Amino acid sequence: MIASPARLDWSGNKRRNPKAVNHWMRGRRLLCHICSKKTFLCDDTGAPCHKVCAEAVQQRWGGESR
């Protein structure tokens, strides 16, 4: 059986998750630390990162994107 890909919740919805992080970098576009392409998003540590890149790393390594 093939496992479904990991899905991260980057909604930033504090009602659903009090520890939610805002992943929007307020219009700043920096290079993703995984694929080196520009992104407006950041991971939980604040490093620039696409959501799909973080999900791919999590699926491959089973942990954090960094």
C-alpha positions as CSV (number, residue, x, y, z in Angstrom):
1,M,0.0,0.0,0.0
2,I,1.3,3.5,-0.9
3,A,1.3,6.1,1.9
4,S,-0.4,9.3,1.1
5,P,1.8,12.4,1.0
6,A,2.3,14.4,4.2
7,R,0.1,17.5,4.4
8,L,1.2,20.4,6.5
9,D,-1.3,22.9,8.0
10,W,0.1,26.3,7.1
11,S,-3.2,28.2,7.4
12,G,-2.0,30.1,10.5
13,N,-5.5,29.6,12.0
14,K,-5.0,30.3,15.7
15,R,-8.6,29.1,16.5
16,R,-7.8,25.6,15.3
17,N,-4.2,25.5,16.5
18,P,-3.1,28.0,19.2
19,K,0.5,27.3,18.3
20,A,0.0,28.2,14.6
21,V,2.7,30.1,12.9
22,N,2.1,32.8,10.3
23,H,3.9,31.5,7.2
24,W,3.4,34.6,5.1
25,M,6.6,36.8,4.9
26,R,4.6,40.0,4.4
27,G,5.5,40.5,0.7
28,R,9.2,39.7,1.1
29,R,10.4,37.3,-1.5
30,L,13.5,35.2,-0.5
31,L,15.1,32.0,-1.8
32,C,13.7,28.8,-0.5
33,H,16.3,26.9,1.6
34,I,15.4,23.7,-0.1
35,C,15.0,24.4,-3.8
36,S,16.6,27.8,-4.1
37,K,13.7,29.4,-5.9
38,K,12.0,32.6,-4.7
39,T,9.1,32.3,-2.3
40,F,6.8,34.5,-0.1
41,L,6.5,31.7,2.5
42,C,8.6,30.6,5.5
43,D,8.7,27.4,7.5
44,D,8.1,27.0,11.3
45,T,11.6,28.2,12.0
46,G,11.2,31.4,9.9
47,A,13.5,30.2,7.1
48,P,12.2,30.9,3.5
49,C,10.5,27.7,2.3
50,H,7.7,26.6,-0.1
51,K,5.0,24.5,1.5
52,V,5.5,21.7,-1.1
53,C,9.2,21.6,-0.5
54,A,8.6,21.3,3.3
55,E,6.1,18.5,2.7
56,A,8.5,16.7,0.4
57,V,11.3,16.8,3.0
58,Q,8.9,15.7,5.7
59,Q,7.7,12.7,3.6
60,R,11.2,11.7,2.6
61,W,12.9,12.1,6.0
62,G,9.9,11.9,8.3
63,G,10.8,15.1,10.2
64,E,11.2,18.8,10.2
65,S,12.1,20.6,7.0
66,R,15.3,21.9,8.5
